[in-house]
Amino acid sequence: MSKVEEFEELRPLLFSIAYRILGSVGEAEDAVQETWLRFDGSATRPMSTKAFLSAAVTRISIDVLRSARVRREEYVGPWFPEPLLSDPYQDPARSVELADSVSMAALLLLERLSPLERAVFVLREVFGFGFDDVAAAVGRSEAACWQLLVRARRHMEAGRPRFEADRQERQELATRFFDALKDGDVGGLQDLLAADVQLVGDGGGKAPQLARTVIGAGNVARLLASVFPRICRIGVTFEPREVNGQPGAILHARDGKVLQTLTLDVLDGQIRTIRSVINPDKLGHVGPVADAWAIAREVKQARRQPN
């Protein structure tokens, strides 16, 4: 195969590695592109193209993550990964690891790790790379990588998210949730929420949001029922979609532009966490982005008008 053909065959894997290390679609795509430039500029062909490219995209992602951490510490409000609608890399032998690792909850846990711990965990635990390839990718000995992995596992297992295993049950619950949401059915919403449910929003200070964090079934149900029927009345629509492997939806403005995404963590037949991403900087890869401030003003004006 030509260099281009070899690279394109491995592009889904490279993106999936970079996204799990970075939590950003745009930064992952940039890391993959930089990996191509290094591969294309190399005068020699590596013994293993997969090992070479995986190591390159990992090292690039680690460097990007180190600089990104400073920005994330200054971020306004809760920081969430950029929503991912579909993971381009599929491996039936590692389907469980791949699905679990791309959820919002798992990516937020990965944020607690150092860049090296995160990279080692992703390569070894998620993608099943051998310790020799992991060591080459991060520039550490195999023994050092083992210690990094032990620490990473300890952090991840302490807060490892659990989800409803049955996809059909999750989707059925999500359908009931979004129906109740559009109708403003407080009781119907509350029946679907865990007692300690959390509603958390990521606006980054660049868009209006419901609240940074709301806790408790009653509080969350009342807030949702007070807001979403109003935005539906001005033409906002819900597109049910899996977001980061979990049931969710994309909200579209009247002109079809993307307003926000919602994701639901489901366990034991109840919704445990609802995450909203409305920061426009994180939605551009989903589609043209709506003006959330303009929609908020329209909702406010509609409330003032007599029925």
C-alpha positions as CSV (number, residue, x, y, z in Angstrom):
1,M,0.0,0.0,0.0
2,S,1.0,3.6,-0.5
3,K,1.7,5.8,2.5
4,V,-1.7,7.6,2.0
5,E,-3.5,4.2,1.9
6,E,-1.7,3.0,5.0
7,F,-2.5,6.2,6.9
8,E,-6.2,6.3,5.9
9,E,-6.7,2.7,7.0
10,L,-5.4,3.6,10.5
11,R,-7.0,7.1,10.7
12,P,-10.0,5.9,12.7
13,L,-7.7,4.3,15.3
14,L,-5.5,7.4,15.5
15,F,-8.5,9.7,16.0
16,S,-10.0,7.4,18.7
17,I,-6.7,7.4,20.6
18,A,-6.3,11.2,20.4
19,Y,-9.9,11.9,21.4
20,R,-9.7,9.8,24.5
21,I,-6.4,11.5,25.5
22,L,-7.7,15.0,24.7
23,G,-11.4,15.0,25.1
24,S,-11.7,17.3,22.1
25,V,-12.8,16.5,18.6
26,G,-11.0,19.5,17.1
27,E,-7.8,18.9,18.9
28,A,-7.9,15.2,18.1
29,E,-8.4,15.9,14.4
30,D,-5.4,18.3,14.5
31,A,-3.3,15.7,16.2
32,V,-4.1,13.2,13.5
33,Q,-3.2,15.7,10.8
34,E,0.1,16.5,12.5
35,T,0.8,12.7,12.7
36,W,0.2,12.5,8.9
37,L,2.7,15.3,8.3
38,R,5.4,13.5,10.4
39,F,4.7,10.2,8.6
40,D,4.7,11.8,5.2
41,G,8.0,13.6,6.0
42,S,9.7,10.5,7.2
43,A,12.4,9.3,4.8
44,T,12.2,5.7,6.0
45,R,9.2,3.3,6.3
46,P,8.7,2.0,9.8
47,M,8.7,-1.7,10.5
48,S,5.2,-1.3,11.9
49,T,3.2,1.5,10.6
50,K,0.5,1.0,13.2
51,A,3.1,1.2,16.0
52,F,4.8,4.3,14.5
53,L,1.6,6.2,13.9
54,S,0.0,5.3,17.3
55,A,3.2,6.4,19.0
56,A,3.3,9.7,17.1
57,V,-0.3,10.6,17.7
58,T,0.1,9.7,21.4
59,R,3.1,12.0,21.8
60,I,1.5,14.8,20.0
61,S,-1.7,14.4,22.1
62,I,0.3,14.4,25.4
63,D,2.0,17.7,24.4
64,V,-1.4,19.3,23.5
65,L,-3.0,18.0,26.7
66,R,-0.2,19.6,28.8
67,S,-0.9,23.0,27.3
68,A,-4.7,22.5,27.4
69,R,-4.7,21.8,31.1
70,V,-3.8,25.4,31.9
71,R,-6.8,26.6,29.8
72,R,-9.1,24.1,31.5
73,E,-8.1,25.3,34.9
74,E,-9.3,28.8,33.9
75,Y,-12.5,27.5,32.3
76,V,-15.7,29.2,33.3
77,G,-18.0,26.6,35.0
78,P,-17.9,22.9,34.6
79,W,-15.7,21.6,31.7
80,F,-17.0,18.7,29.6
81,P,-15.4,16.9,26.6
82,E,-16.6,17.9,23.2
83,P,-19.7,15.7,22.3
84,L,-18.8,12.7,20.1
85,L,-21.7,11.4,18.0
86,S,-19.9,8.3,16.7
87,D,-16.5,6.6,17.3
88,P,-14.9,5.9,14.0
89,Y,-12.8,3.0,15.3
90,Q,-14.5,-0.4,15.9
91,D,-13.0,-3.5,17.2
92,P,-15.4,-6.3,18.2
93,A,-12.8,-7.9,20.5
94,R,-12.6,-4.7,22.5
95,S,-16.1,-3.3,22.1
96,V,-16.8,-3.1,25.8
97,E,-13.6,-1.2,26.6
98,L,-14.1,1.1,23.6
99,A,-17.8,1.9,24.6
100,D,-17.0,2.5,28.3
101,S,-14.0,4.7,27.6
102,V,-15.8,7.2,25.4
103,S,-18.6,8.1,27.8
104,M,-18.6,11.6,29.3
105,A,-18.3,10.1,32.8
106,A,-15.2,8.0,31.8
107,L,-13.6,11.0,30.0
108,L,-14.1,13.2,33.0
109,L,-12.4,10.5,35.2
110,L,-9.5,10.5,32.8
111,E,-9.1,14.2,33.4
112,R,-8.0,13.4,36.9
113,L,-4.9,11.5,35.6
114,S,-1.6,13.0,34.6
115,P,-1.0,13.2,30.8
116,L,1.3,10.2,30.9
117,E,-1.0,8.2,33.1
118,R,-3.9,9.0,30.7
119,A,-2.0,8.0,27.6
120,V,-0.7,4.7,29.2
121,F,-4.2,3.8,30.4
122,V,-5.8,4.6,27.0
123,L,-3.2,2.6,25.0
124,R,-3.1,-0.4,27.3
125,E,-6.6,-0.7,28.9
126,V,-8.7,0.6,26.0
127,F,-6.9,-0.4,22.9
128,G,-4.9,-3.4,24.2
129,F,-1.4,-2.3,23.1
130,G,1.5,-4.3,24.4
131,F,3.8,-2.7,27.0
132,D,6.6,-2.5,24.5
133,D,4.5,-0.3,22.2
134,V,3.1,1.7,25.1
135,A,6.7,2.4,26.4
136,A,7.8,3.5,23.0
137,A,4.8,5.8,22.6
138,V,5.3,7.6,25.9
139,G,9.1,7.5,26.0
140,R,9.3,5.6,29.3
141,S,10.5,2.1,30.3
142,E,8.1,-0.8,30.4
143,A,8.6,-0.9,34.2
144,A,7.7,2.8,34.5
145,C,4.6,2.3,32.3
146,W,3.5,-0.5,34.6
147,Q,3.6,1.9,37.5
148,L,1.8,4.6,35.6
149,L,-0.9,2.1,34.7
150,V,-1.3,0.9,38.3
151,R,-1.8,4.5,39.4
152,A,-4.2,5.2,36.6
153,R,-6.3,2.0,37.3
154,R,-6.5,3.0,40.9
155,H,-8.0,6.4,40.1
156,M,-10.3,5.0,37.4
157,E,-11.6,2.1,39.4
158,A,-12.4,4.4,42.4
159,G,-14.9,6.3,40.4
160,R,-15.6,4.0,37.4
161,P,-19.0,4.8,36.0
162,R,-21.6,2.0,35.7
163,F,-24.3,2.1,33.0
164,E,-27.4,0.2,32.1
165,A,-26.1,-2.7,30.0
166,D,-29.2,-3.2,27.9
167,R,-29.1,-0.6,25.1
168,Q,-32.8,-1.1,24.3
169,E,-33.8,-0.4,27.9
170,R,-31.7,2.8,27.9
171,Q,-33.2,4.0,24.7
172,E,-36.7,3.3,25.9
173,L,-36.1,5.3,29.1
174,A,-34.5,8.1,27.1
175,T,-37.6,8.3,24.8
176,R,-39.9,8.6,27.8
177,F,-37.6,11.2,29.3
178,F,-37.6,13.4,26.2
179,D,-41.4,13.1,25.8
180,A,-41.9,14.2,29.4
181,L,-39.3,17.0,28.9
182,K,-41.1,18.5,25.9
183,D,-44.5,18.2,27.7
184,G,-43.2,19.8,30.9
185,D,-44.4,16.8,32.8
186,V,-42.8,17.3,36.3
187,G,-44.2,14.0,37.7
188,G,-43.3,12.0,34.6
189,L,-39.7,13.4,34.7
190,Q,-39.4,12.8,38.4
191,D,-40.4,9.2,38.0
192,L,-37.4,8.6,35.7
193,L,-34.8,10.4,37.8
194,A,-32.7,8.9,40.6
195,A,-33.2,10.6,43.9
196,D,-29.7,12.1,43.8
197,V,-29.7,12.9,40.1
198,Q,-27.4,15.7,38.9
199,L,-28.0,18.2,36.1
200,V,-24.8,19.8,35.0
201,G,-24.2,22.2,32.2
202,D,-21.1,23.3,30.2
203,G,-21.6,26.8,28.7
204,G,-18.0,28.0,29.2
205,G,-19.3,31.5,29.9
206,K,-20.2,31.7,26.2
207,A,-23.8,30.7,26.2
208,P,-26.8,30.8,28.7
209,Q,-27.2,27.6,30.6
210,L,-29.8,26.2,32.9
211,A,-27.5,26.1,35.9
212,R,-24.0,24.9,36.7
213,T,-25.2,22.0,38.9
214,V,-28.7,21.1,40.2
215,I,-29.1,18.1,42.4
216,G,-32.1,16.1,43.4
217,A,-35.0,14.6,41.4
218,G,-37.6,17.2,42.4
219,N,-35.3,20.2,41.8
220,V,-34.1,18.8,38.4
221,A,-37.6,17.9,37.2
222,R,-39.1,21.3,38.1
223,L,-36.2,23.2,36.4
224,L,-36.4,21.1,33.2
225,A,-40.2,21.4,33.1
226,S,-40.0,25.1,33.4
227,V,-37.5,25.6,30.6
228,F,-37.8,23.1,27.8
229,P,-41.5,23.4,26.9
230,R,-40.9,27.2,26.4
231,I,-38.0,26.6,24.0
232,C,-40.1,24.0,22.1
233,R,-42.8,26.6,21.6
234,I,-40.4,28.9,19.7
235,G,-39.4,26.0,17.4
236,V,-36.6,24.2,19.1
237,T,-36.6,20.5,18.3
238,F,-35.0,17.4,19.7
239,E,-33.1,14.9,17.6
240,P,-32.6,11.7,19.6
241,R,-28.9,10.5,19.2
242,E,-26.4,8.6,21.0
243,V,-23.8,11.0,22.4
244,N,-20.5,9.6,23.6
245,G,-22.1,6.1,23.5
246,Q,-24.9,7.1,25.8
247,P,-28.6,8.0,25.1
248,G,-29.0,11.7,24.4
249,A,-30.2,14.3,22.0
250,I,-29.1,17.2,19.8
251,L,-31.3,20.3,20.2
252,H,-31.8,22.3,17.0
253,A,-33.1,25.8,16.7
254,R,-35.9,26.7,14.3
255,D,-33.5,27.1,11.4
256,G,-31.9,23.7,12.1
257,K,-28.7,25.0,13.7
258,V,-27.3,23.2,16.7
259,L,-28.3,24.7,20.1
260,Q,-26.9,22.1,22.5
261,T,-26.5,18.4,23.3
262,L,-27.9,16.4,26.2
263,T,-26.5,13.1,27.4
264,L,-28.0,10.7,30.0
265,D,-26.2,8.3,32.3
266,V,-28.7,5.5,33.0
267,L,-28.3,2.9,35.8
268,D,-30.9,0.5,37.4
269,G,-33.7,2.0,35.3
270,Q,-33.1,5.5,36.4
271,I,-31.3,8.6,35.1
272,R,-28.3,9.4,37.3
273,T,-26.7,12.3,35.5
274,I,-27.9,14.7,32.8
275,R,-25.1,16.7,31.0
276,S,-25.7,19.6,28.8
277,V,-23.1,21.1,26.4
278,I,-24.1,24.5,25.0
279,N,-20.7,26.1,24.7
280,P,-20.7,27.0,20.9
281,D,-17.0,26.4,20.7
282,K,-17.7,22.7,21.4
283,L,-20.5,22.2,18.9
284,G,-19.1,23.3,15.6
285,H,-18.2,19.8,14.5
286,V,-21.8,18.7,15.1
287,G,-23.2,21.3,12.7
288,P,-23.7,25.0,12.2
289,V,-24.2,26.5,15.7
290,A,-27.3,28.5,16.8
291,D,-27.1,31.8,18.7
292,A,-28.1,30.6,22.1
293,W,-28.3,34.1,23.5
294,A,-30.8,35.1,20.8
295,I,-32.9,32.1,21.6
296,A,-32.8,32.9,25.3
297,R,-34.0,36.5,24.5
298,E,-36.8,35.1,22.3
299,V,-38.0,32.8,25.1
300,K,-37.9,35.7,27.6
301,Q,-40.0,37.9,25.2
302,A,-42.5,35.1,24.7
303,R,-43.0,34.8,28.4
304,R,-44.0,38.4,28.6
305,Q,-46.6,38.1,25.9
306,P,-50.2,37.4,27.0
307,N,-51.5,34.0,26.1
